[in-house]
Amino acid sequence: MTLELKAKTRQVPTPALNQTREANQIPAELYGHGQTNQHLFVDAKSLHNVYQQAGESSLVDLIIDGQKPFKIIIREVQNDPVSGKIIHVDFQQVKMDEAIEAKITLNFTGESKAVKEIGGTLIKSLEELEVSCLPADLIHDLEVNIDSLNTFDDVIRVKDLAIPEKIKVLIDPEQVIASVAPVHKEEEPKPEEVPAEEGAEVGEETEAKAEEPKPEESKEQPVKSDKKEKAGK
C-alpha cells in the first residue's frame, strides 16, 4: 500500500505561525540531495495518521499543491514538550537509485523464561537500528524475538537478527540489543547498634547517678522548754 500525504506551499517568513498550528496546519520543510528546500504546510491529522504507519523508515508520496508526488521519508518530527503534539516536521526527498540512511524500529516479540520464571527485568539496549539501503529496500520494522533469553547470561546481539541482505547495518554487530537483569532487592536497614565504649559510658553514668546520696531529711526536733510549770499559780 502506498502512503500519501498532501501539502501546500508556505510563505517564509510565515505570519501568525502559532495561530496556523491551532488551525491544524503544521509547518514542514522538504529537502533533498541537490534540491532547493521547500517550505510547506501539512494537515495535522493526516500527518499523524501517516507517521503512525510510516515512522521514519517507510516511503511516502508527498503531493504538493496537487502536483506530481515526491518520494520522501519523514526524517524528523518535533513535538511540543507539554502537549506532545507535532509542531514541525522535516521531509527528505529521495532518489530511488541512491542509498539513504534511516532508522528501523525494533519490534520485540515472544516471551523470555528469565523474565517469566526467574522474575528478571527485560533490558532493551536498542529501540532502533541505523541502516543504509536503497529507498525501495527499506522496511518499517524488524522483529526481535526474546524467546532465547532463558537465563541472566543470555543476550541478543545485532548479528543475531534476521536482517535482509540488501540492508546494511551501520552499527557494531556485537552490540547488545536485549538482555535480562535480576531484580535488585534493597536490604532492610539493621537496627542501629551502640558502640561498646559508648554503651559503657552510658552504663557508668547511669550507675553514678544511682549512687548519688539523696538530700538529707531535716532532723530538727521540737524544742522542749527547761522550765517546769508550777502548779497552783
C-alpha positions in Angstrom: 0.0 0.0 0.0 1.3 3.4 -1.0 1.1 6.1 1.7 0.1 9.6 0.5 0.4 12.9 2.2 -0.9 16.2 0.8 0.9 19.5 1.4 0.7 23.1 0.3 3.4 25.8 -0.2 4.1 28.0 2.8 5.4 31.6 2.6 8.5 32.5 4.6 8.6 34.2 6.9 5.2 32.8 7.9 3.0 35.3 9.8 1.0 34.1 12.8 2.6 30.6 12.8 1.2 29.6 16.2 -2.3 30.5 15.1 -1.8 28.4 12.0 -0.8 25.4 14.2 -4.0 26.0 16.2 -5.8 25.7 12.9 -4.2 22.2 12.5 -1.7 23.3 9.8 1.8 22.0 10.7 4.8 23.8 9.2 7.2 21.4 7.3 10.5 21.5 5.4 11.3 19.4 2.3 14.9 19.0 1.4 17.0 16.5 -0.6 20.2 15.9 -2.4 20.7 18.7 -4.9 17.2 20.1 -4.2 16.2 23.5 -3.1 14.4 23.5 0.3 10.6 23.9 0.1 8.6 25.4 2.9 5.2 23.6 3.4 2.1 23.2 5.5 0.6 19.8 6.1 -2.7 18.8 7.8 -2.1 17.8 11.4 -4.5 14.8 11.4 -3.2 13.5 8.1 0.4 13.8 9.2 -0.3 11.9 12.4 -2.0 9.1 10.6 0.8 8.7 8.0 3.5 9.0 10.6 2.0 6.2 12.7 2.1 3.9 9.7 5.4 5.0 8.1 7.5 6.0 11.0 10.9 7.2 9.7 11.7 4.2 7.6 8.9 3.9 5.0 8.4 5.7 1.7 5.6 8.3 1.4 4.2 10.0 -1.7 4.2 13.7 -0.9 1.8 15.7 -3.1 2.4 19.4 -3.1 -0.3 21.8 -4.3 -1.9 18.9 -6.3 1.2 18.3 -8.4 3.2 15.1 -9.2 4.1 13.3 -5.9 7.6 13.2 -4.5 9.1 10.1 -2.8 10.0 11.1 0.7 10.7 9.7 4.1 9.8 11.5 7.3 13.2 12.5 8.6 12.4 14.3 11.9 9.4 15.2 13.9 9.3 17.9 16.6 6.8 17.7 19.4 5.5 20.2 21.9 7.2 19.4 25.3 3.9 20.0 27.2 1.1 18.8 24.9 3.1 16.2 22.9 1.5 17.4 19.7 3.6 17.7 16.5 4.7 21.2 15.9 7.2 20.8 13.0 8.3 18.1 10.6 11.2 17.6 8.1 10.8 15.5 4.9 13.7 14.2 2.9 13.2 13.7 -0.8 14.9 10.5 -2.0 16.1 9.2 -5.3 15.2 5.6 -5.9 18.7 4.7 -7.2 20.6 6.3 -4.3 21.2 4.7 -1.0 19.9 6.5 2.1 20.4 6.2 5.8 17.5 5.5 8.0 16.4 4.1 11.4 14.3 0.9 11.5 12.2 0.4 14.6 12.9 -2.8 16.6 9.7 -4.8 17.4 10.2 -7.1 20.5 8.1 -10.2 20.4 8.0 -13.6 22.2 8.4 -14.5 25.9 11.5 -14.7 28.0 11.8 -17.5 30.6 14.2 -15.4 32.5 11.5 -12.8 32.9 8.5 -15.0 33.4 10.0 -17.8 35.6 13.0 -16.2 37.3 11.5 -12.7 37.8 14.1 -10.8 35.8 13.7 -7.4 34.1 13.9 -7.2 30.3 16.6 -4.6 29.2 16.2 -3.1 25.8 19.5 -1.6 24.9 18.4 -0.5 21.5 15.0 0.6 20.2 16.0 1.4 16.6 18.6 0.1 14.2 20.6 2.5 12.0 20.9 1.2 8.4 21.7 2.1 4.9 20.0 0.8 1.7 18.1 1.9 -1.4 14.7 3.5 -0.7 12.8 0.6 -2.2 14.5 -1.8 0.2 13.5 0.0 3.4 11.3 -1.9 5.9 9.1 -0.4 8.5 10.3 -2.5 11.5 12.4 -5.5 12.4 11.4 -8.3 14.7 13.4 -9.2 17.8 12.3 -12.5 19.3 13.2 -12.7 23.0 12.3 -16.4 23.4 16.1 -17.2 23.6 16.5 -15.2 26.8 16.3 -18.1 29.3 18.9 -17.0 31.9 20.6 -13.8 33.0 23.6 -14.7 30.9 21.7 -14.8 27.6 21.8 -11.8 25.3 20.6 -10.9 21.8 23.1 -9.0 19.6 22.7 -7.2 16.3 24.3 -10.1 14.5 21.6 -12.4 15.8 18.8 -10.5 13.9 17.4 -11.7 10.6 18.3 -8.7 8.5 17.6 -8.6 4.8 20.7 -8.9 2.6 20.0 -5.6 0.9 20.1 -3.7 4.1 23.5 -2.6 5.6 23.6 -2.2 9.3 25.6 0.9 10.4 26.5 -0.2 14.0 28.7 -2.8 15.6 27.2 -6.3 15.0 28.3 -7.2 18.5 26.1 -4.5 20.0 23.7 -6.0 22.6 20.1 -5.4 21.8 18.3 -7.2 24.6 19.1 -9.0 27.9 17.5 -9.8 31.2 18.8 -8.5 34.5 17.9 -9.7 38.0 15.7 -7.5 40.1 17.8 -5.7 42.7 16.4 -6.2 46.2 17.2 -3.5 48.7 18.5 -4.8 52.1 16.4 -3.9 55.1 18.2 -1.5 57.4 19.6 -3.1 60.5 18.8 -1.6 64.0 21.5 0.9 65.0 24.0 -0.7 67.4 25.5 1.4 70.2 29.3 1.2 70.2 30.8 -0.8 73.1 32.7 2.2 74.6 29.7 4.5 74.2 27.5 1.8 75.9 30.0 1.5 78.8 30.0 5.3 79.3 26.2 5.4 79.4 26.1 2.5 81.9 28.7 4.1 84.2 26.8 7.4 84.0 23.6 5.7 85.0 25.3 3.8 87.9 26.8 7.0 89.1 23.5 8.7 89.2 22.0 5.8 91.2 24.7 6.2 93.9 24.3 9.9 94.5 23.0 10.5 98.0 19.5 11.8 98.4 19.1 15.1 100.2 19.0 14.6 104.0 15.7 15.0 105.7 15.5 17.6 108.4 16.5 16.1 111.8 15.4 19.1 113.8 13.1 18.2 116.8 10.7 20.5 118.6 12.5 22.5 121.3 11.4 21.5 124.8 11.2 24.1 127.5 13.5 23.6 130.5 11.1 25.4 132.8 8.6 23.4 134.5 5.2 24.9 135.0 4.4 25.5 138.6 1.2 24.1 139.7 -1.2 26.1 141.8 -0.4 29.5 140.5 
